[in-house]
Amino acid sequence: FGRRDFFYRLMLRLERWTFRAADVSIATNESYRRVAIARGGMLPPRAFVVRSGPSLERMRIGPPDGRLKRGRRHLVGYVGVMGRQEGIDYLLRAAQHIVRDLGRTDVHFGLVGGGTSLEEMKALAAELGVAEHVTCTGRVPDAEMLAMLNTADVCGNPDVANEMNDKSTMNKVMEYMALGKPLVQFDLTEGRRSAREASLYARRNDPRDLGAKLLELLDDPARRARMGEYGRRRVEAELEWRHEAPR
């Protein structure tokens, strides 16, 4: 979290000792593998990548539930933790840009997930004047989560652009793809590696550009369909957990 004091240096030493004591290192992506090799001193042949991948038995495509759009034409979906790292405030400010600045009252936002910032984000939605355009469900069973995402026209991944998120593989990105949904996210290294052509990429930590990219997809159903189909095929052929389990 930006600290560079004695305890930070101690953590680095403990990390290096951990890697030295390990027979093998399993990383969830190439960025973390590089940390094991460059900072941890692992020999490259002993550092492996086993990606986190969605289960298509769990992430099932189903019929949309029009009631979740609350009478509006479009729904932007989100699933994940409601915490500071997840950038929900950026998504809400993107909603403000869409609804208040551009007058697009035909868009609703469905946010699924719990976390330490849930109540804070509800208060922020009210402060920004978009509360009636945002549904925050909290933590819900899979059936309700899938209903929201299957109804969504576009999904959002507003993870804050920082060093940690740039190196991290986000499960929600691949879950959106598993359901055939195009998405918009900030331009982060591992986010782009996962989604490729299934996503549009907004300028880092720019909520107005995030909102503009969301509208760009909402107003182009043919492009949404192409991107969604690409993401689904990529999950089926490469990213689904059954491809990673043998590793």
C-alpha angles and dihedrals in degrees: 000000000000097000118138100175134117093288092052090053090047090053090052091052092049089048092053092048089050092054091046091053093049124095091206137003122221115201127183094225144002093268092059091043088058090053090054091051103037101034100021099044095231116160108247094238088057096051115083136183120225107171124212107245135183123252112234088205088065101032098059125173110236142164119293121250106224092197090072090066089065092223095310129121100235137039126199111201133207132178125182147071117330098224140121095265091055095065097225087155088062091052091049091049088050087053089051090052091049098043105030105027099036098029094232100154091163094082127088128186123217114195117188122190145063133242148129094294099047097105091040090054092049088053091048091052089055092046091052092049096243102101093114089055094051130073115194108189100180117213110340138170119277093257092062093043091051092047090056095047094043088053094048118103092201132009128218132217107186097172110161114258102243137127095272097047091044088061097040130095109222116215092207092063091059093040090057089049092048088059092049094250124146115224145199123219141155114275102267126159100241094034089059092044090055101041104028106163094001090078144054115221122223126201110276114278092349108133094185091057089045088055092046091052091049090053091046089061097037089057094048111060094171091056090046090054093049093048093045092051091049092052093048092050091048091053093047094048103036120358106046113113093247088068092053101040095078090059 
